[in-house]
Amino acid sequence: MAKLGDSIVNLLYSLVKSKLVGRPDGAKVPDTLLAEAFRQAGLRKYVSARQDAHSLGDAAEALIAYSWLKDHFEIKATAEKLTASIPREKIINRKTEKEVSIQIFTSLLQDLFERIVKKI
């Protein structure tokens, strides 16, 4: 699931960043960023204690892939929603880009986790 999730995450972020900067951008989201979003989303407690940033990033990617496969979100609609929530100037500056990226993935992970829990 994490491999599929990695592709979905990178596609989502590439779509958002391309729209905001006005040109195609093949952005890749590092595991450390996803790991931080996973922690901030309050999901750390659901994985074993001895997990590094790579493993937490994989867990975030797996959650995203599972959610997509179960039709909890659509890539295009999610990319549009994320694009609308980010000021253009925040994505151009490297420091603020990282902070904003963590925020949007934190929000996405929280939303997807809630959707999955409600279905159970």
C-alpha positions in Angstrom: 0.0 0.0 0.0 2.8 2.4 0.8 4.2 2.2 -2.8 0.9 3.1 -4.2 0.4 5.8 -1.6 3.8 7.3 -2.5 2.7 7.7 -6.1 -0.6 9.2 -5.0 1.0 11.6 -2.6 3.6 12.8 -5.1 0.9 13.2 -7.8 -1.4 15.2 -5.4 1.5 17.5 -4.4 2.8 17.9 -7.9 -0.7 18.9 -9.1 -1.0 21.4 -6.3 2.4 22.9 -6.7 2.1 23.0 -10.5 -1.1 25.0 -10.2 0.3 27.4 -7.7 3.6 28.1 -9.4 2.0 28.2 -12.9 4.2 25.6 -14.5 4.6 21.8 -14.3 6.4 20.6 -11.2 7.2 17.0 -10.5 7.5 17.5 -6.7 8.3 14.6 -4.5 7.2 14.6 -0.8 9.9 13.3 1.5 9.1 10.6 4.1 10.3 13.0 6.9 7.6 15.5 5.9 4.9 12.8 5.9 6.2 11.4 9.2 5.8 14.8 10.8 2.3 15.2 9.3 1.4 11.7 10.6 2.6 12.7 14.1 0.7 16.0 14.0 -2.4 14.3 12.9 -2.4 12.3 16.1 -1.9 9.0 14.4 1.5 8.1 15.9 -0.2 6.1 18.6 -1.6 3.6 16.1 1.8 2.3 15.0 4.5 0.5 17.1 6.9 2.6 19.1 10.0 1.7 17.3 9.2 3.2 13.9 11.6 5.7 12.2 10.6 8.6 9.9 10.7 6.3 6.9 8.2 3.8 8.5 5.9 6.6 9.6 6.0 8.1 6.1 5.1 4.6 4.7 2.2 4.4 7.2 0.9 7.8 6.0 1.3 6.7 2.3 -0.5 3.4 3.1 -3.4 5.3 4.7 -3.7 7.5 1.7 -3.6 4.6 -0.7 -6.2 2.6 1.3 -8.5 5.7 1.4 -8.2 6.2 -2.3 -8.9 2.6 -3.1 -12.0 2.7 -0.8 -13.2 5.8 -2.6 -12.8 8.1 0.4 -11.4 10.8 -1.8 -10.8 11.7 -5.4 -7.4 12.9 -6.6 -8.6 15.8 -8.7 -11.1 17.2 -6.1 -8.5 16.8 -3.3 -5.9 18.6 -5.3 -8.3 21.4 -6.0 -9.2 21.7 -2.4 -5.6 21.7 -1.3 -4.6 24.3 -3.9 -7.4 26.6 -2.7 -6.1 26.3 0.9 -2.6 27.4 0.1 -1.5 31.0 -0.5 0.8 31.0 -3.6 3.6 32.9 -1.9 3.8 30.2 0.8 4.7 27.5 -1.7 7.4 29.5 -3.5 9.4 30.1 -0.3 11.2 26.8 0.7 10.8 27.4 4.4 7.1 28.1 4.3 6.6 25.5 1.7 7.7 22.8 4.1 5.5 24.2 6.9 2.5 24.5 4.6 3.1 21.0 3.2 3.1 19.5 6.7 -0.2 21.3 7.5 -2.0 20.2 4.4 -0.9 16.6 4.8 -1.8 16.7 8.5 -5.3 17.9 7.6 -5.6 15.3 4.8 -4.5 12.4 7.1 -6.9 13.5 9.8 -9.8 13.7 7.4 -9.1 10.3 5.8 -8.6 8.6 9.2 -12.0 10.0 10.4 -13.7 8.8 7.2 -12.3 5.3 7.7 -13.3 5.2 11.4 -16.8 6.3 10.6 -17.2 3.4 8.1 -16.2 0.8 10.7 
